[in-house]
Amino acid sequence: MIPVTKPDIPPLDEYAGYMKKIWVSRWLTNNGEFAQLLETRLAEYLNVRNLSLISNGTSALQIALKALAIKGEVITTPFTFAATTNVILWENLAPVFADIDGETFNIDPADVERKITKKTSAILAVHVYGNPCYMEELQEIAMKHDLKLIYDAAHAFGVEYGGQTILSYGNASILSFHATKIFNTIEGGAIVARDDDLLEQINLMKNHGIRSEEEVVLPGINAKMNEFQAAMGLCNLKYVKKNIQKRKLLHEYYMKHLQSIVGLKFQKMISSKHNYGYMPVCFESIEMRNKVYAGLLAGGIKARKYFYPLTANSVYLRNENLVKKFGLKIADDIASGVLCLPLYSDLGIADVDKITGIVKAAIKTM
């Protein structure tokens, strides 16, 4: 089986070298030596100042919402992974869904502004598949209506927009370092904060609100990154540029063989530097998408209907038709046609030939 993705892992002896040091020190967690070092190196690599490592990307989103004191309604996209919507609900906030742009697949700023009410306190936007949102427009809307702006940048490690890191936009951005991401720490994530005060609040919240041995100043949680995660990150960071370049070549090869096919649509990329984390293809109908999906599966290839269904269609939200209520026609259309094809750094060109051949053959029979 060719999987839709495969984690990048370093040479075993390199990781083992870190393990030996951990075994000697027995410093397993609580802001250990490797966590501190990874935090510094990631801030340098990503060209940011206020970066805080978190145990996973979902907890990073929760802490960002809490640290920014978000209340009431949060406008977000339905075309995203479940965590983006779930954290809003976990924080007892109300998700308000805006439709997406049919070209970039990201949240539509015009629809965001239409959805703002007196209860709105924040916009939670997602850089879908690592493709930057229309950030100038979203920033203008946030400033105009005095809203906090948070970016779910789980897919966007190393991505740049207009020649600078996308992590410099908004009040905060979160990253995921899950095993399926471009850069992984097995599980893990980070928050990049706009200012020092917010960073201090985040660091307190991820460690039970502890300021010193005898002083707990707020009701925090435990969301620290441990040393085993950090060690994996330190190893993987050495290879991430090379792995992104491999993905770029594979992505270009896919496009060469697929972009002329009638009935296929591709995400419009607006990044000045992309990371090639995903290979999404959008078919003109759900029937075509499902036929290709089934054909790939029969051929030993696991693609993924990512993101289908919309989070607005989650079973725990189906007390009403939210797609109709919020007018999510474009998002619904894209979700019904989208399929992410396999893409990872050691995927072979022969594998891509096999995948694209099955795609073409399935479409011809429609």
C-alpha positions, 0 to 999 in steps of 0.5 A: 500500500502506498500511503497518503503520507509518511513521516520523515524520520532521521537516521536512527543513530542520530536520534539514539545519540540524544536518547543516551544523553537523556538517559544520563541526565534523566531530565525528561520534561519540564523545559528540558535542555533539548526543548530549550534548544529546539525552541531557539533553533526553530525561532531562528529557522522560522525567523520569529521572536516569540515562539513557545513549544507546545505538546501538540497543535490542538493544545496550542490552538486552545491556549492561544484562544485562552491567552487572548481571552476570546469570548462569544463568537469566533468566525472560522472556516469549515474547510479544515481539520476537525481540531480547528472547530473543536477547540472553539467548542472546547473553549465554550465559544460559538463557531460561526462559519464563513465560506471559502474562496474557490481559488485558494480554498482559504476563508473568504475575507468578504464573507468573514466581514458579512458574518461579524456581529456584536458577539464576534471577538475573533477570526480563526483563519487556516492556511489550508494545505500551507497556502497563505490566507488573504492576510492583508484583507483579514488584518484590515477587517480585524482592525476595523472591527477590533477583533483578535486574529489567530492563524491556524498554520498547522500546514504552513511550516516555513511558508512565506508570503510576500517574502516574509514568514506568514507567522508574522501576521495576526495576534498569534499563529499556531504550528503543528509538528504532528508526525504527518507534517513537513516538520515533526516532533512525533507529536507537538506544536508551537505558538508564535505570539505577536508580543512579549506579554502574550508569550509570557501568558502562553508560557504560564498557561502551558505549565499550570500557571506556575511562575515559581516554586511557590507561586501559581498565578493562573489556572493553566494546564499541562501542555509542555513538550517533552525531551523525546519530542524535542530530540526528534525535532532537533534531528528532523530540523537538519533535513527539513530543507532537503525534504521540502525540495524532494516534495517540490520536485514530486509536486511539479511532476504531479502537476506536469501529468495532471494539470491538462486533464479536463475536470480537474481543478488545482489550488491557486498558490499565493505563497512566495515560498511554499512547503509542498506538504500536500497534493490536493486535486479537486474533481468536478463532481463527488461521483468523479472524486469517489470513482478515482478514490476507489480506483486508487484504493483498488490499486494499492494507493491510499488517497484521502478525502481531505477535508470531507466532510466539512466540519460544519457537517460534523455529527455533533453539530447537525442540530440544523443544516449549518451549510445552508444556514451559513451559506457555505456553497463554495466550501461544500462544492470543494469538499465534495470534489477534493482528494489529496494524493500521496506526497512524501519525501521518499515517494518514488517517481514510479509511484507518481506515474502509477497514481496519475495513470489510475487517475487518468484511467478512472476519469476516462470511464466517466 
